[in-house]
Amino acid sequence: MNGSGLTRTCTFTFTVKGVHAGKGFYGFEVSHRGIVQVAEADLARSVGLTIGG
């Protein structure tokens, strides 16, 4: 995992391997910030997830 930050923003790039296909939606959660759902069709390309405000 690599991190970079400009002003008040941090960006982390990561790859998740070994995920089984055919579930429709997948959820990602960082700490206690709640689950962000992503459609399986969208995972074929890079996906940007934002937490916080």
PDB file of N, H, CA, C and O in Angstrom:
ATOM      1  N   MET A   1       0.853  -1.169   0.000  1.00  0.00           N
ATOM      2  CA  MET A   1       0.000   0.000   0.000  1.00  0.00           C
ATOM      3  C   MET A   1       0.896   1.228   0.000  1.00  0.00           C
ATOM      4  O   MET A   1       1.863   1.305   0.757  1.00  0.00           O
ATOM      5  N   ASN A   2       0.570   2.172  -0.844  1.00  0.00           N
ATOM      6  H   ASN A   2      -0.216   2.109  -1.459  1.00  0.00           H
ATOM      7  CA  ASN A   2       1.306   3.419  -0.921  1.00  0.00           C
ATOM      8  C   ASN A   2       0.386   4.555  -0.523  1.00  0.00           C
ATOM      9  O   ASN A   2      -0.802   4.538  -0.846  1.00  0.00           O
ATOM     10  N   GLY A   3       0.915   5.524   0.163  1.00  0.00           N
ATOM     11  H   GLY A   3       1.880   5.538   0.425  1.00  0.00           H
ATOM     12  CA  GLY A   3       0.109   6.674   0.541  1.00  0.00           C
ATOM     13  C   GLY A   3       0.779   7.956   0.108  1.00  0.00           C
ATOM     14  O   GLY A   3       2.005   8.065   0.112  1.00  0.00           O
ATOM     15  N   SER A   4      -0.025   8.917  -0.263  1.00  0.00           N
ATOM     16  H   SER A   4      -1.022   8.829  -0.267  1.00  0.00           H
ATOM     17  CA  SER A   4       0.487  10.232  -0.605  1.00  0.00           C
ATOM     18  C   SER A   4      -0.537  11.250  -0.138  1.00  0.00           C
ATOM     19  O   SER A   4      -1.726  10.945  -0.042  1.00  0.00           O
ATOM     20  N   GLY A   5      -0.081  12.446   0.150  1.00  0.00           N
ATOM     21  H   GLY A   5       0.885  12.693   0.072  1.00  0.00           H
ATOM     22  CA  GLY A   5      -1.026  13.438   0.627  1.00  0.00           C
ATOM     23  C   GLY A   5      -0.682  14.836   0.162  1.00  0.00           C
ATOM     24  O   GLY A   5       0.486  15.220   0.105  1.00  0.00           O
ATOM     25  N   LEU A   6      -1.698  15.581  -0.165  1.00  0.00           N
ATOM     26  H   LEU A   6      -2.647  15.270  -0.118  1.00  0.00           H
ATOM     27  CA  LEU A   6      -1.581  16.990  -0.521  1.00  0.00           C
ATOM     28  C   LEU A   6      -2.577  17.745   0.337  1.00  0.00           C
ATOM     29  O   LEU A   6      -3.754  17.388   0.386  1.00  0.00           O
ATOM     30  N   THR A   7      -2.131  18.753   0.992  1.00  0.00           N
ATOM     31  H   THR A   7      -1.175  19.043   0.952  1.00  0.00           H
ATOM     32  CA  THR A   7      -2.943  19.528   1.929  1.00  0.00           C
ATOM     33  C   THR A   7      -3.654  18.614   2.914  1.00  0.00           C
ATOM     34  O   THR A   7      -3.004  17.991   3.753  1.00  0.00           O
ATOM     35  N   ARG A   8      -4.971  18.524   2.828  1.00  0.00           N
ATOM     36  H   ARG A   8      -5.499  19.030   2.147  1.00  0.00           H
ATOM     37  CA  ARG A   8      -5.720  17.734   3.811  1.00  0.00           C
ATOM     38  C   ARG A   8      -6.304  16.462   3.208  1.00  0.00           C
ATOM     39  O   ARG A   8      -7.305  15.946   3.705  1.00  0.00           O
ATOM     40  N   THR A   9      -5.700  15.958   2.162  1.00  0.00           N
ATOM     41  H   THR A   9      -4.887  16.377   1.758  1.00  0.00           H
ATOM     42  CA  THR A   9      -6.195  14.766   1.486  1.00  0.00           C
ATOM     43  C   THR A   9      -5.117  13.696   1.462  1.00  0.00           C
ATOM     44  O   THR A   9      -3.960  13.990   1.160  1.00  0.00           O
ATOM     45  N   CYS A  10      -5.476  12.473   1.774  1.00  0.00           N
ATOM     46  H   CYS A  10      -6.416  12.235   2.019  1.00  0.00           H
ATOM     47  CA  CYS A  10      -4.565  11.335   1.654  1.00  0.00           C
ATOM     48  C   CYS A  10      -5.151  10.347   0.657  1.00  0.00           C
ATOM     49  O   CYS A  10      -6.355  10.095   0.658  1.00  0.00           O
ATOM     50  N   THR A  11      -4.305   9.796  -0.183  1.00  0.00           N
ATOM     51  H   THR A  11      -3.327  10.001  -0.183  1.00  0.00           H
ATOM     52  CA  THR A  11      -4.728   8.815  -1.174  1.00  0.00           C
ATOM     53  C   THR A  11      -3.947   7.533  -0.955  1.00  0.00           C
ATOM     54  O   THR A  11      -2.719   7.560  -0.872  1.00  0.00           O
ATOM     55  N   PHE A  12      -4.650   6.408  -0.861  1.00  0.00           N
ATOM     56  H   PHE A  12      -5.647   6.386  -0.929  1.00  0.00           H
ATOM     57  CA  PHE A  12      -4.028   5.103  -0.706  1.00  0.00           C
ATOM     58  C   PHE A  12      -4.482   4.216  -1.850  1.00  0.00           C
ATOM     59  O   PHE A  12      -5.680   4.062  -2.089  1.00  0.00           O
ATOM     60  N   THR A  13      -3.534   3.640  -2.547  1.00  0.00           N
ATOM     61  H   THR A  13      -2.561   3.765  -2.353  1.00  0.00           H
ATOM     62  CA  THR A  13      -3.819   2.729  -3.647  1.00  0.00           C
ATOM     63  C   THR A  13      -3.660   1.307  -3.148  1.00  0.00           C
ATOM     64  O   THR A  13      -2.660   0.983  -2.508  1.00  0.00           O
ATOM     65  N   PHE A  14      -4.646   0.442  -3.437  1.00  0.00           N
ATOM     66  H   PHE A  14      -5.458   0.705  -3.957  1.00  0.00           H
ATOM     67  CA  PHE A  14      -4.535  -0.942  -2.989  1.00  0.00           C
ATOM     68  C   PHE A  14      -5.205  -1.869  -3.988  1.00  0.00           C
ATOM     69  O   PHE A  14      -6.024  -1.443  -4.802  1.00  0.00           O
ATOM     70  N   THR A  15      -4.847  -3.136  -3.913  1.00  0.00           N
ATOM     71  H   THR A  15      -4.182  -3.482  -3.251  1.00  0.00           H
ATOM     72  CA  THR A  15      -5.414  -4.186  -4.752  1.00  0.00           C
ATOM     73  C   THR A  15      -5.906  -5.295  -3.849  1.00  0.00           C
ATOM     74  O   THR A  15      -5.219  -5.690  -2.907  1.00  0.00           O
ATOM     75  N   VAL A  16      -7.092  -5.798  -4.132  1.00  0.00           N
ATOM     76  H   VAL A  16      -7.651  -5.478  -4.897  1.00  0.00           H
ATOM     77  CA  VAL A  16      -7.638  -6.925  -3.387  1.00  0.00           C
ATOM     78  C   VAL A  16      -7.672  -8.119  -4.331  1.00  0.00           C
ATOM     79  O   VAL A  16      -8.314  -8.076  -5.381  1.00  0.00           O
ATOM     80  N   LYS A  17      -6.975  -9.183  -3.948  1.00  0.00           N
ATOM     81  H   LYS A  17      -6.454  -9.218  -3.096  1.00  0.00           H
ATOM     82  CA  LYS A  17      -6.909 -10.383  -4.785  1.00  0.00           C
ATOM     83  C   LYS A  17      -7.702 -11.520  -4.148  1.00  0.00           C
ATOM     84  O   LYS A  17      -7.942 -11.530  -2.940  1.00  0.00           O
ATOM     85  N   GLY A  18      -8.106 -12.482  -4.987  1.00  0.00           N
ATOM     86  H   GLY A  18      -7.911 -12.474  -5.968  1.00  0.00           H
ATOM     87  CA  GLY A  18      -8.776 -13.671  -4.481  1.00  0.00           C
ATOM     88  C   GLY A  18     -10.242 -13.473  -4.145  1.00  0.00           C
ATOM     89  O   GLY A  18     -10.807 -14.244  -3.368  1.00  0.00           O
ATOM     90  N   VAL A  19     -10.868 -12.455  -4.714  1.00  0.00           N
ATOM     91  H   VAL A  19     -10.410 -11.828  -5.344  1.00  0.00           H
ATOM     92  CA  VAL A  19     -12.285 -12.203  -4.467  1.00  0.00           C
ATOM     93  C   VAL A  19     -13.104 -13.068  -5.426  1.00  0.00           C
ATOM     94  O   VAL A  19     -12.845 -13.076  -6.630  1.00  0.00           O
ATOM     95  N   HIS A  20     -14.062 -13.773  -4.910  1.00  0.00           N
ATOM     96  H   HIS A  20     -14.272 -13.766  -3.933  1.00  0.00           H
ATOM     97  CA  HIS A  20     -14.896 -14.658  -5.725  1.00  0.00           C
ATOM     98  C   HIS A  20     -15.921 -13.853  -6.514  1.00  0.00           C
ATOM     99  O   HIS A  20     -16.597 -12.987  -5.959  1.00  0.00           O
ATOM    100  N   ALA A  21     -16.035 -14.135  -7.795  1.00  0.00           N
ATOM    101  H   ALA A  21     -15.486 -14.839  -8.246  1.00  0.00           H
ATOM    102  CA  ALA A  21     -16.968 -13.428  -8.671  1.00  0.00           C
ATOM    103  C   ALA A  21     -18.395 -13.948  -8.474  1.00  0.00           C
ATOM    104  O   ALA A  21     -18.615 -15.030  -7.930  1.00  0.00           O
ATOM    105  N   GLY A  22     -19.345 -13.149  -8.929  1.00  0.00           N
ATOM    106  H   GLY A  22     -19.166 -12.270  -9.370  1.00  0.00           H
ATOM    107  CA  GLY A  22     -20.734 -13.584  -8.930  1.00  0.00           C
ATOM    108  C   GLY A  22     -21.570 -13.140  -7.755  1.00  0.00           C
ATOM    109  O   GLY A  22     -22.691 -13.623  -7.592  1.00  0.00           O
ATOM    110  N   LYS A  23     -21.075 -12.246  -6.934  1.00  0.00           N
ATOM    111  H   LYS A  23     -20.165 -11.853  -7.067  1.00  0.00           H
ATOM    112  CA  LYS A  23     -21.825 -11.796  -5.758  1.00  0.00           C
ATOM    113  C   LYS A  23     -22.673 -10.554  -6.029  1.00  0.00           C
ATOM    114  O   LYS A  23     -23.583 -10.251  -5.258  1.00  0.00           O
ATOM    115  N   GLY A  24     -22.386  -9.829  -7.117  1.00  0.00           N
ATOM    116  H   GLY A  24     -21.647 -10.075  -7.743  1.00  0.00           H
ATOM    117  CA  GLY A  24     -23.172  -8.643  -7.458  1.00  0.00           C
ATOM    118  C   GLY A  24     -22.612  -7.367  -6.868  1.00  0.00           C
ATOM    119  O   GLY A  24     -22.299  -6.431  -7.604  1.00  0.00           O
ATOM    120  N   PHE A  25     -22.480  -7.311  -5.547  1.00  0.00           N
ATOM    121  H   PHE A  25     -22.735  -8.071  -4.949  1.00  0.00           H
ATOM    122  CA  PHE A  25     -21.930  -6.151  -4.854  1.00  0.00           C
ATOM    123  C   PHE A  25     -20.898  -6.605  -3.843  1.00  0.00           C
ATOM    124  O   PHE A  25     -20.986  -7.708  -3.304  1.00  0.00           O
ATOM    125  N   TYR A  26     -19.923  -5.751  -3.587  1.00  0.00           N
ATOM    126  H   TYR A  26     -19.852  -4.855  -4.025  1.00  0.00           H
ATOM    127  CA  TYR A  26     -18.889  -6.023  -2.591  1.00  0.00           C
ATOM    128  C   TYR A  26     -18.780  -4.810  -1.690  1.00  0.00           C
ATOM    129  O   TYR A  26     -19.013  -3.685  -2.132  1.00  0.00           O
ATOM    130  N   GLY A  27     -18.430  -5.025  -0.434  1.00  0.00           N
ATOM    131  H   GLY A  27     -18.241  -5.939  -0.075  1.00  0.00           H
ATOM    132  CA  GLY A  27     -18.327  -3.933   0.515  1.00  0.00           C
ATOM    133  C   GLY A  27     -16.913  -3.755   1.015  1.00  0.00           C
ATOM    134  O   GLY A  27     -16.186  -4.726   1.226  1.00  0.00           O
ATOM    135  N   PHE A  28     -16.526  -2.498   1.206  1.00  0.00           N
ATOM    136  H   PHE A  28     -17.116  -1.709   1.035  1.00  0.00           H
ATOM    137  CA  PHE A  28     -15.225  -2.135   1.748  1.00  0.00           C
ATOM    138  C   PHE A  28     -15.464  -1.295   2.985  1.00  0.00           C
ATOM    139  O   PHE A  28     -16.331  -0.421   3.000  1.00  0.00           O
ATOM    140  N   GLU A  29     -14.688  -1.566   4.023  1.00  0.00           N
ATOM    141  H   GLU A  29     -13.984  -2.276   4.011  1.00  0.00           H
ATOM    142  CA  GLU A  29     -14.825  -0.772   5.239  1.00  0.00           C
ATOM    143  C   GLU A  29     -13.449  -0.465   5.795  1.00  0.00           C
ATOM    144  O   GLU A  29     -12.594  -1.346   5.886  1.00  0.00           O
ATOM    145  N   VAL A  30     -13.240   0.794   6.169  1.00  0.00           N
ATOM    146  H   VAL A  30     -13.935   1.510   6.095  1.00  0.00           H
ATOM    147  CA  VAL A  30     -12.001   1.235   6.800  1.00  0.00           C
ATOM    148  C   VAL A  30     -12.352   1.682   8.202  1.00  0.00           C
ATOM    149  O   VAL A  30     -13.134   2.614   8.393  1.00  0.00           O
ATOM    150  N   SER A  31     -11.771   1.016   9.177  1.00  0.00           N
ATOM    151  H   SER A  31     -11.136   0.260   9.022  1.00  0.00           H
ATOM    152  CA  SER A  31     -12.010   1.327  10.576  1.00  0.00           C
ATOM    153  C   SER A  31     -13.511   1.267  10.879  1.00  0.00           C
ATOM    154  O   SER A  31     -14.160   0.280  10.533  1.00  0.00           O
ATOM    155  N   HIS A  32     -14.054   2.259  11.493  1.00  0.00           N
ATOM    156  H   HIS A  32     -13.527   3.061  11.775  1.00  0.00           H
ATOM    157  CA  HIS A  32     -15.462   2.290  11.913  1.00  0.00           C
ATOM    158  C   HIS A  32     -16.294   3.232  11.047  1.00  0.00           C
ATOM    159  O   HIS A  32     -17.333   3.715  11.497  1.00  0.00           O
ATOM    160  N   ARG A  33     -15.869   3.500   9.834  1.00  0.00           N
ATOM    161  H   ARG A  33     -15.025   3.107   9.468  1.00  0.00           H
ATOM    162  CA  ARG A  33     -16.491   4.536   9.000  1.00  0.00           C
ATOM    163  C   ARG A  33     -17.656   4.042   8.162  1.00  0.00           C
ATOM    164  O   ARG A  33     -18.207   4.807   7.370  1.00  0.00           O
ATOM    165  N   GLY A  34     -18.039   2.803   8.313  1.00  0.00           N
ATOM    166  H   GLY A  34     -17.592   2.182   8.956  1.00  0.00           H
ATOM    167  CA  GLY A  34     -19.165   2.277   7.555  1.00  0.00           C
ATOM    168  C   GLY A  34     -18.732   1.621   6.256  1.00  0.00           C
ATOM    169  O   GLY A  34     -17.649   1.889   5.735  1.00  0.00           O
ATOM    170  N   ILE A  35     -19.586   0.769   5.749  1.00  0.00           N
ATOM    171  H   ILE A  35     -20.466   0.551   6.171  1.00  0.00           H
ATOM    172  CA  ILE A  35     -19.292  -0.002   4.543  1.00  0.00           C
ATOM    173  C   ILE A  35     -19.669   0.798   3.305  1.00  0.00           C
ATOM    174  O   ILE A  35     -20.749   1.383   3.234  1.00  0.00           O
ATOM    175  N   VAL A  36     -18.765   0.816   2.332  1.00  0.00           N
ATOM    176  H   VAL A  36     -17.887   0.340   2.390  1.00  0.00           H
ATOM    177  CA  VAL A  36     -19.029   1.416   1.024  1.00  0.00           C
ATOM    178  C   VAL A  36     -19.221   0.258   0.053  1.00  0.00           C
ATOM    179  O   VAL A  36     -18.322  -0.565  -0.118  1.00  0.00           O
ATOM    180  N   GLN A  37     -20.393   0.190  -0.587  1.00  0.00           N
ATOM    181  H   GLN A  37     -21.123   0.858  -0.449  1.00  0.00           H
ATOM    182  CA  GLN A  37     -20.667  -0.901  -1.527  1.00  0.00           C
ATOM    183  C   GLN A  37     -20.293  -0.487  -2.946  1.00  0.00           C
ATOM    184  O   GLN A  37     -20.504   0.652  -3.363  1.00  0.00           O
ATOM    185  N   VAL A  38     -19.723  -1.468  -3.684  1.00  0.00           N
ATOM    186  H   VAL A  38     -19.552  -2.394  -3.346  1.00  0.00           H
ATOM    187  CA  VAL A  38     -19.318  -1.259  -5.074  1.00  0.00           C
ATOM    188  C   VAL A  38     -19.889  -2.396  -5.902  1.00  0.00           C
ATOM    189  O   VAL A  38     -19.794  -3.561  -5.516  1.00  0.00           O
ATOM    190  N   ALA A  39     -20.482  -2.059  -7.041  1.00  0.00           N
ATOM    191  H   ALA A  39     -20.559  -1.112  -7.354  1.00  0.00           H
ATOM    192  CA  ALA A  39     -21.030  -3.078  -7.942  1.00  0.00           C
ATOM    193  C   ALA A  39     -19.899  -3.879  -8.576  1.00  0.00           C
ATOM    194  O   ALA A  39     -18.852  -3.333  -8.925  1.00  0.00           O
ATOM    195  N   GLU A  40     -20.125  -5.171  -8.716  1.00  0.00           N
ATOM    196  H   GLU A  40     -20.976  -5.614  -8.432  1.00  0.00           H
ATOM    197  CA  GLU A  40     -19.112  -6.052  -9.288  1.00  0.00           C
ATOM    198  C   GLU A  40     -18.665  -5.574 -10.670  1.00  0.00           C
ATOM    199  O   GLU A  40     -17.476  -5.643 -10.984  1.00  0.00           O
ATOM    200  N   ALA A  41     -19.579  -5.098 -11.491  1.00  0.00           N
ATOM    201  H   ALA A  41     -20.545  -5.042 -11.236  1.00  0.00           H
ATOM    202  CA  ALA A  41     -19.235  -4.625 -12.838  1.00  0.00           C
ATOM    203  C   ALA A  41     -18.240  -3.464 -12.791  1.00  0.00           C
ATOM    204  O   ALA A  41     -17.424  -3.311 -13.700  1.00  0.00           O
ATOM    205  N   ASP A  42     -18.302  -2.650 -11.741  1.00  0.00           N
ATOM    206  H   ASP A  42     -18.964  -2.775 -11.002  1.00  0.00           H
ATOM    207  CA  ASP A  42     -17.395  -1.511 -11.612  1.00  0.00           C
ATOM    208  C   ASP A  42     -15.987  -1.922 -11.195  1.00  0.00           C
ATOM    209  O   ASP A  42     -15.043  -1.150 -11.360  1.00  0.00           O
ATOM    210  N   LEU A  43     -15.841  -3.120 -10.661  1.00  0.00           N
ATOM    211  H   LEU A  43     -16.609  -3.747 -10.527  1.00  0.00           H
ATOM    212  CA  LEU A  43     -14.535  -3.555 -10.157  1.00  0.00           C
ATOM    213  C   LEU A  43     -13.573  -3.969 -11.263  1.00  0.00           C
ATOM    214  O   LEU A  43     -12.399  -4.214 -10.987  1.00  0.00           O
ATOM    215  N   ALA A  44     -14.033  -4.052 -12.495  1.00  0.00           N
ATOM    216  H   ALA A  44     -14.987  -3.853 -12.719  1.00  0.00           H
ATOM    217  CA  ALA A  44     -13.152  -4.382 -13.623  1.00  0.00           C
ATOM    218  C   ALA A  44     -12.215  -3.218 -13.952  1.00  0.00           C
ATOM    219  O   ALA A  44     -11.237  -3.391 -14.679  1.00  0.00           O
ATOM    220  N   ARG A  45     -12.512  -2.048 -13.422  1.00  0.00           N
ATOM    221  H   ARG A  45     -13.307  -1.908 -12.831  1.00  0.00           H
ATOM    222  CA  ARG A  45     -11.669  -0.874 -13.622  1.00  0.00           C
ATOM    223  C   ARG A  45     -11.291  -0.308 -12.254  1.00  0.00           C
ATOM    224  O   ARG A  45     -11.737  -0.820 -11.228  1.00  0.00           O
ATOM    225  N   SER A  46     -10.504   0.702 -12.234  1.00  0.00           N
ATOM    226  H   SER A  46     -10.141   1.119 -13.067  1.00  0.00           H
ATOM    227  CA  SER A  46     -10.135   1.329 -10.973  1.00  0.00           C
ATOM    228  C   SER A  46     -11.339   2.011 -10.353  1.00  0.00           C
ATOM    229  O   SER A  46     -12.130   2.645 -11.052  1.00  0.00           O
ATOM    230  N   VAL A  47     -11.476   1.883  -9.057  1.00  0.00           N
ATOM    231  H   VAL A  47     -10.834   1.368  -8.489  1.00  0.00           H
ATOM    232  CA  VAL A  47     -12.599   2.458  -8.328  1.00  0.00           C
ATOM    233  C   VAL A  47     -12.043   3.420  -7.293  1.00  0.00           C
ATOM    234  O   VAL A  47     -11.089   3.086  -6.590  1.00  0.00           O
ATOM    235  N   GLY A  48     -12.615   4.595  -7.190  1.00  0.00           N
ATOM    236  H   GLY A  48     -13.389   4.866  -7.761  1.00  0.00           H
ATOM    237  CA  GLY A  48     -12.225   5.556  -6.167  1.00  0.00           C
ATOM    238  C   GLY A  48     -13.226   5.531  -5.032  1.00  0.00           C
ATOM    239  O   GLY A  48     -14.425   5.687  -5.263  1.00  0.00           O
ATOM    240  N   LEU A  49     -12.759   5.340  -3.818  1.00  0.00           N
ATOM    241  H   LEU A  49     -11.785   5.214  -3.630  1.00  0.00           H
ATOM    242  CA  LEU A  49     -13.617   5.339  -2.638  1.00  0.00           C
ATOM    243  C   LEU A  49     -13.209   6.511  -1.764  1.00  0.00           C
ATOM    244  O   LEU A  49     -12.019   6.782  -1.605  1.00  0.00           O
ATOM    245  N   THR A  50     -14.178   7.203  -1.200  1.00  0.00           N
ATOM    246  H   THR A  50     -15.145   6.982  -1.328  1.00  0.00           H
ATOM    247  CA  THR A  50     -13.907   8.349  -0.352  1.00  0.00           C
ATOM    248  C   THR A  50     -14.536   8.132   1.014  1.00  0.00           C
ATOM    249  O   THR A  50     -15.695   7.729   1.110  1.00  0.00           O
ATOM    250  N   ILE A  51     -13.785   8.394   2.056  1.00  0.00           N
ATOM    251  H   ILE A  51     -12.843   8.721   1.978  1.00  0.00           H
ATOM    252  CA  ILE A  51     -14.329   8.362   3.410  1.00  0.00           C
ATOM    253  C   ILE A  51     -14.104   9.739   4.025  1.00  0.00           C
ATOM    254  O   ILE A  51     -13.199  10.468   3.618  1.00  0.00           O
ATOM    255  N   GLY A  52     -14.900  10.075   4.970  1.00  0.00           N
ATOM    256  H   GLY A  52     -15.634   9.482   5.300  1.00  0.00           H
ATOM    257  CA  GLY A  52     -14.758  11.369   5.608  1.00  0.00           C
ATOM    258  C   GLY A  52     -15.450  12.452   4.821  1.00  0.00           C
ATOM    259  O   GLY A  52     -16.256  12.178   3.931  1.00  0.00           O
ATOM    260  N   GLY A  53     -15.134  13.669   5.152  1.00  0.00           N
ATOM    261  H   GLY A  53     -14.480  13.892   5.875  1.00  0.00           H
ATOM    262  CA  GLY A  53     -15.829  14.753   4.458  1.00  0.00           C
ATOM    263  C   GLY A  53     -15.033  15.926   4.343  1.00  0.00           C
ATOM    264  O   GLY A  53     -15.483  16.925   3.782  1.00  0.00           O
TER     265      GLY A  53
END
